[in-house]
Amino acid sequence: MIRAWLFKIEEPEEEHNIVLDKCRYDPEVREYFLKYALGKF
């Protein structure tokens, strides 16, 4: 879901893995990006 959102906002693909890695290892970061991906911000 986060990856799809990154494509939607036209984030450069080389940045996707950085964001996804941060989401894998930090639950607070994952929650932050999921809120954006779900349109809760």
RODO-69909 format. One record per atom (N, C-alpha, C): residue in three letters; residue number from 1; x, y, z; atom name. Coordinates in Angstrom, 3 decimals. Example, Ala and Ser with C-alpha at 12.3 -4.5 7.8 and 13.67 -1.06 7.14 Angstrom:
ALA  1  13.190  -5.690  7.800  N
ALA  1  12.300  -4.500  7.800  CA
ALA  1  13.200  -3.300  7.800  C
SER  2  12.850  -2.250  7.080  N
SER  2  13.670  -1.060  7.140  CA
SER  2  12.900  0.030  7.870  C
END
This chain:
MET  1  0.823  -1.185  0.000  N
MET  1  0.000  0.000  0.000  CA
MET  1  0.879  1.265  0.000  C
ILE  2  1.936  1.238  0.777  N
ILE  2  2.834  2.395  0.829  CA
ILE  2  3.540  2.575  -0.503  C
ARG  3  3.958  1.467  -1.118  N
ARG  3  4.627  1.561  -2.416  CA
ARG  3  3.691  2.179  -3.461  C
ALA  4  2.434  1.760  -3.465  N
ALA  4  1.458  2.323  -4.418  CA
ALA  4  1.291  3.821  -4.190  C
TRP  5  1.270  4.231  -2.919  N
TRP  5  1.145  5.647  -2.604  CA
TRP  5  2.367  6.414  -3.086  C
LEU  6  3.566  5.819  -2.929  N
LEU  6  4.790  6.483  -3.400  CA
LEU  6  4.741  6.710  -4.909  C
PHE  7  4.215  5.739  -5.653  N
PHE  7  4.056  5.935  -7.096  CA
PHE  7  3.030  7.027  -7.374  C
LYS  8  1.945  7.036  -6.605  N
LYS  8  0.871  8.014  -6.816  CA
LYS  8  1.380  9.439  -6.629  C
ILE  9  2.240  9.657  -5.634  N
ILE  9  2.744  11.008  -5.385  CA
ILE  9  3.996  11.300  -6.208  C
GLU  10  4.333  10.352  -7.084  N
GLU  10  5.458  10.487  -8.017  CA
GLU  10  6.801  10.659  -7.311  C
GLU  11  6.946  9.934  -6.199  N
GLU  11  8.235  9.886  -5.498  CA
GLU  11  9.219  9.132  -6.394  C
PRO  12  10.442  9.599  -6.535  N
PRO  12  11.413  8.890  -7.388  CA
PRO  12  11.603  7.450  -6.901  C
GLU  13  11.631  6.526  -7.844  N
GLU  13  11.722  5.105  -7.486  CA
GLU  13  12.951  4.782  -6.650  C
GLU  14  14.039  5.519  -6.846  N
GLU  14  15.234  5.239  -6.054  CA
GLU  14  15.024  5.553  -4.573  C
GLU  15  14.005  6.334  -4.253  N
GLU  15  13.689  6.654  -2.859  CA
GLU  15  12.743  5.627  -2.223  C
HIS  16  12.067  4.832  -3.029  N
HIS  16  11.082  3.882  -2.516  CA
HIS  16  11.695  2.925  -1.500  C
ASN  17  12.834  2.350  -1.825  N
ASN  17  13.437  1.375  -0.922  CA
ASN  17  13.858  2.006  0.392  C
ILE  18  14.279  3.247  0.365  N
ILE  18  14.654  3.937  1.601  CA
ILE  18  13.431  4.054  2.506  C
VAL  19  12.329  4.505  1.948  N
VAL  19  11.101  4.658  2.725  CA
VAL  19  10.615  3.301  3.215  C
LEU  20  10.599  2.302  2.346  N
LEU  20  10.097  0.985  2.724  CA
LEU  20  10.977  0.330  3.781  C
ASP  21  12.275  0.506  3.701  N
ASP  21  13.172  -0.029  4.728  CA
ASP  21  12.894  0.624  6.077  C
LYS  22  12.704  1.926  6.074  N
LYS  22  12.390  2.625  7.326  CA
LYS  22  11.074  2.112  7.904  C
CYS  23  10.111  1.846  7.045  N
CYS  23  8.819  1.335  7.500  CA
CYS  23  8.943  -0.079  8.074  C
ARG  24  9.822  -0.881  7.521  N
ARG  24  10.012  -2.254  8.011  CA
ARG  24  10.574  -2.274  9.426  C
TYR  25  11.452  -1.339  9.725  N
TYR  25  12.195  -1.397  10.980  CA
TYR  25  11.692  -0.456  12.065  C
ASP  26  10.784  0.434  11.727  N
ASP  26  10.296  1.389  12.720  CA
ASP  26  8.772  1.479  12.628  C
PRO  27  8.072  0.916  13.612  N
PRO  27  6.597  0.923  13.568  CA
PRO  27  5.984  2.322  13.519  C
GLU  28  6.624  3.303  14.144  N
GLU  28  6.087  4.663  14.119  CA
GLU  28  6.176  5.264  12.721  C
VAL  29  7.266  4.981  12.031  N
VAL  29  7.419  5.460  10.652  CA
VAL  29  6.387  4.782  9.760  C
ARG  30  6.210  3.468  9.950  N
ARG  30  5.218  2.725  9.160  CA
ARG  30  3.836  3.309  9.385  C
GLU  31  3.467  3.597  10.623  N
GLU  31  2.163  4.175  10.922  CA
GLU  31  1.997  5.540  10.252  C
TYR  32  3.035  6.354  10.290  N
TYR  32  3.023  7.676  9.666  CA
TYR  32  2.729  7.572  8.165  C
PHE  33  3.481  6.712  7.474  N
PHE  33  3.296  6.598  6.032  CA
PHE  33  1.980  5.918  5.678  C
LEU  34  1.520  4.982  6.499  N
LEU  34  0.224  4.363  6.234  CA
LEU  34  -0.913  5.373  6.340  C
LYS  35  -0.806  6.301  7.275  N
LYS  35  -1.842  7.333  7.390  CA
LYS  35  -1.913  8.155  6.105  C
TYR  36  -0.754  8.496  5.557  N
TYR  36  -0.750  9.236  4.284  CA
TYR  36  -1.305  8.379  3.158  C
ALA  37  -0.879  7.120  3.114  N
ALA  37  -1.330  6.223  2.040  CA
ALA  37  -2.835  6.021  2.093  C
LEU  38  -3.403  6.025  3.282  N
LEU  38  -4.830  5.825  3.436  CA
LEU  38  -5.620  7.123  3.381  C
GLY  39  -4.923  8.247  3.207  N
GLY  39  -5.590  9.536  3.091  CA
GLY  39  -6.102  10.089  4.407  C
LYS  40  -5.476  9.702  5.517  N
LYS  40  -5.939  10.171  6.827  CA
LYS  40  -5.272  11.466  7.261  C
PHE  41  -4.433  12.046  6.428  N
PHE  41  -3.818  13.345  6.704  CA
PHE  41  -4.307  14.335  5.694  C
END
